[in-house]
């Protein structure tokens, strides 16, 4: 089985929920404590052994490329000051991974964004990481998903239990209990943002996928679905009905760890607070201030 070394990060969204902050700044560059959100995602991919990263971008996303590039003037200024700590942090993002870029010309959905990666990925399994979902570095969700794909083949999605009334915010999975083992479940169906009464379960798909390359051929034949967009969940539904020998079968890994949603303004603030309290330099002081401030 091919080694899995490539990660695809769709980053072409307009970030309308954060306007006007995202009028001139990509939403992926919004800071979460002292790093842009996108850097957490790339670091997660690298920690899982995926050092070949393709970002699917769009117009006005040049700041992403600048962030993962060298900044010689800034580095020279820090070096002249002897500020080795900040110099090391500035250089870190430029050497994290081999980062490549491709543009998604038309905003035609997540499935279309994944299709934009076809030429770069080729005929090997790959991971897709959505930048709105930050997974705590202490949790090894992506590593678990890669291990399941290598052992069982097919494709793997990350699942999380959500309150039933929130199913219309996610894609939800139907599972085969007889094919499940612990937190690894066999997915038999996927529904994009169902109403609670129509949801097959309260297991919601969150923004991590490990996909068999056969998904590309399926996406080419997948018509626009909800929102007139090409939905990745529709393609995965097709793969779930095929045998693993044909690149089919979809597994789910139920995640019970720490996840931060930076795509929603309230959850973004919660993520900043939670990660700020755990920062090695000032977390204790910040937590003490929060306790005093909230209690006053």
C-alpha positions in Angstrom: 0.0 0.0 0.0 1.3 3.5 -0.9 2.8 5.6 1.8 0.5 8.5 2.7 2.5 11.7 2.6 0.2 14.3 1.1 -2.3 16.7 2.8 -4.8 18.9 1.0 -6.1 22.0 2.8 -9.0 23.8 1.2 -8.6 27.5 1.9 -10.6 29.3 -0.8 -13.5 30.4 1.4 -14.5 34.1 1.7 -14.9 34.1 5.5 -18.2 36.0 5.3 -19.1 35.2 9.0 -16.1 37.3 10.1 -16.7 40.4 8.0 -15.4 43.1 8.1 -12.3 41.5 9.7 -11.9 39.3 6.6 -12.5 41.9 4.0 -8.7 42.2 3.3 -7.3 39.4 5.4 -7.9 35.7 4.7 -9.9 34.0 7.5 -7.2 31.4 7.7 -4.8 34.1 8.8 -6.9 35.2 11.8 -4.7 34.8 14.9 -5.4 32.1 17.4 -3.3 33.4 20.3 0.0 34.0 18.5 -0.3 31.9 15.4 -2.6 32.1 12.4 -5.2 29.4 12.4 -3.8 27.8 9.2 -0.5 27.2 10.9 -2.1 24.9 13.5 -3.5 22.8 10.7 -0.2 22.5 8.8 1.5 21.6 12.0 -1.1 18.9 12.6 -0.4 17.4 9.2 3.3 17.4 9.7 3.0 15.8 13.1 1.1 12.9 11.3 3.9 12.5 8.8 2.4 14.5 5.9 5.1 16.9 4.8 3.7 17.5 1.3 0.9 20.1 1.7 -1.3 21.5 -1.0 -3.4 24.5 -0.2 -6.4 25.1 -2.5 -6.8 28.9 -2.5 -8.6 31.6 -4.3 -8.3 35.4 -4.9 -6.9 37.6 -2.1 -5.2 34.7 -0.4 -1.6 35.9 -1.0 -1.0 36.3 2.7 -1.1 32.5 3.1 1.8 32.1 0.7 3.7 35.0 2.4 3.3 33.4 5.8 4.8 30.1 4.7 7.7 31.8 2.9 10.9 33.4 4.2 10.7 37.1 5.3 14.3 38.2 4.8 14.0 41.8 6.0 12.2 40.8 9.2 14.6 38.0 9.9 17.6 40.3 9.4 16.1 42.9 11.7 15.5 40.3 14.4 19.0 38.8 13.9 20.5 42.3 14.3 18.7 42.7 17.6 19.8 39.4 18.8 16.2 38.3 19.2 16.8 34.6 18.6 13.5 33.5 20.1 11.3 35.5 17.7 13.7 34.8 14.8 13.2 31.0 15.4 9.4 31.4 15.5 9.3 33.5 12.3 11.5 30.9 10.4 9.5 28.0 11.7 6.5 28.5 9.4 8.8 28.7 6.4 10.4 25.3 7.0 7.4 23.4 8.4 6.5 21.5 5.2 6.8 21.6 1.4 3.7 23.8 0.8 2.2 24.1 -2.7 -0.7 26.1 -4.0 -3.5 25.7 -6.5 -6.4 28.1 -7.1 -10.0 27.0 -7.0 -11.4 29.4 -9.7 -15.1 28.9 -9.0 -16.5 28.4 -5.5 -18.3 25.2 -6.2 -18.1 23.4 -2.9 -15.8 21.2 -0.9 -16.0 18.4 -3.5 -14.8 20.7 -6.2 -12.0 22.0 -4.0 -10.8 18.4 -3.5 -11.0 17.9 -7.3 -8.6 20.8 -7.7 -5.9 18.6 -5.9 -6.2 15.7 -8.4 -3.1 16.4 -10.4 -0.9 17.1 -7.4 -2.1 14.0 -5.4 -2.1 11.5 -8.3 -2.9 7.9 -7.6 -2.3 7.6 -3.9 -4.3 8.1 -0.7 -4.2 11.5 0.8 -5.6 13.5 3.8 -7.9 16.5 3.7 -7.8 19.0 6.6 -10.4 21.8 6.9 -8.9 24.9 8.3 -11.9 25.8 10.4 -11.4 22.7 12.6 -8.4 22.8 14.9 -7.5 19.6 16.6 -5.5 19.9 19.8 -1.9 18.9 19.3 -2.1 16.4 22.2 -4.8 14.4 20.4 -3.7 12.1 17.6 -6.9 11.9 15.5 -5.2 12.2 12.1 -2.6 9.5 13.0 -5.4 7.2 14.0 -7.3 7.8 10.7 -4.1 7.1 8.7 -3.6 3.9 10.6 -7.2 2.8 9.8 -6.7 3.5 6.1 -3.5 1.6 5.9 -4.9 -1.4 7.7 -8.3 -1.5 6.1 -8.2 0.5 2.9 -11.0 2.6 1.6 -11.6 6.1 2.9 -11.8 7.4 6.5 -13.8 10.3 7.9 -13.6 11.8 11.4 -16.9 11.7 13.3 -18.0 13.4 16.5 -21.1 13.1 18.6 -23.2 16.2 18.6 -26.5 17.1 20.2 -29.4 16.0 18.0 -30.6 19.5 17.5 -27.3 20.4 15.8 -27.3 17.8 13.1 -28.4 20.4 10.5 -25.0 22.1 10.9 -23.0 19.0 9.7 -22.9 16.1 7.4 -24.2 13.1 9.4 -23.3 9.4 9.1 -25.3 6.2 9.2 -23.3 3.3 10.5 -23.3 -0.5 10.4 -23.0 -1.6 14.1 -22.0 -5.1 13.0 -19.0 -3.7 11.1 -17.8 -1.4 13.9 -15.1 -2.0 16.4 -14.6 0.4 19.3 -14.3 3.9 18.0 -13.8 2.7 14.4 -17.2 2.4 12.7 -18.3 1.3 9.2 -20.2 4.1 7.4 -23.1 3.1 5.3 -24.5 6.5 4.4 -23.9 10.2 4.7 -26.4 13.0 4.7 -25.4 16.7 4.3 -26.9 18.9 7.0 -30.1 16.9 7.7 -32.9 18.3 9.8 -32.9 16.5 13.3 -35.9 14.4 12.4 -34.1 13.1 9.2 -30.6 12.6 10.6 -29.4 8.9 10.5 -27.5 9.5 13.7 -25.9 12.2 15.9 -22.4 11.3 14.5 -21.3 14.4 12.6 -18.5 14.6 10.1 -15.8 17.0 11.2 -13.1 18.5 9.1 -10.6 15.6 8.7 -10.7 13.0 5.9 -8.3 10.3 4.6 -9.3 9.5 1.1 -8.7 6.8 -1.4 -7.7 8.4 -4.8 -10.8 6.7 -6.4 -12.7 9.7 -4.9 -11.5 11.8 -7.9 -13.3 9.7 -10.5 -16.5 9.7 -8.4 -16.3 13.5 -7.9 -16.1 14.0 -11.6 -19.4 12.2 -12.0 -21.1 13.8 -8.9 -23.7 16.4 -9.8 -24.2 19.5 -7.7 -26.1 18.8 -4.6 -27.1 20.9 -1.6 -26.5 24.6 -2.3 -25.8 23.8 -5.9 -22.3 22.8 -4.9 -20.4 19.5 -5.5 -20.6 17.9 -2.1 -17.8 15.6 -0.9 -20.3 13.8 1.2 -22.2 12.8 -1.9 -19.0 11.3 -3.4 -18.3 9.4 -0.1 -21.9 8.1 -0.2 -21.1 6.5 -3.5 -17.8 5.1 -2.2 -19.5 3.6 0.8 -21.5 1.3 -1.5 -18.5 -0.1 -3.3 -16.1 -2.9 -2.2 -12.7 -1.9 -0.9 -11.1 -3.6 -3.9 -12.6 -0.9 -6.0 -11.4 1.9 -3.7 -14.8 1.8 -1.9 -15.8 1.4 1.7 -15.9 4.3 4.2 -14.8 4.0 7.8 -15.3 6.5 10.6 -13.2 7.3 13.6 -15.2 8.7 16.4 -13.3 11.5 18.0 -13.6 12.3 21.7 -10.8 14.7 22.1 -10.3 18.5 22.0 -11.5 20.3 19.0 -11.7 24.1 18.4 -14.1 25.5 15.8 -12.6 28.7 14.4 -15.2 29.1 11.7 -17.8 30.5 14.1 -17.2 33.8 15.9 -18.3 32.6 19.3 -16.4 29.3 19.0 -13.4 31.2 17.7 -13.3 33.3 20.9 -13.6 30.1 23.0 -10.7 28.6 21.1 -8.5 31.7 21.8 -9.4 31.6 25.5 -8.8 27.8 25.9 -5.5 27.8 24.0 -4.4 31.1 25.7 -4.9 29.5 29.1 -2.5 26.7 28.1 0.2 28.9 26.5 3.6 28.0 28.0 4.7 31.6 28.4 1.7 33.4 29.8 -1.1 30.8 30.2 -1.0 30.8 34.0 -1.2 34.6 34.2 -4.0 34.7 31.7 -6.0 32.0 33.5 -5.6 33.9 36.8 -6.8 37.1 35.1 -9.8 35.3 33.6 -10.8 33.9 36.9 -10.7 37.4 38.5 -12.4 39.1 35.6 -15.2 36.6 35.2 -15.8 36.5 38.9 -16.0 40.3 39.2 
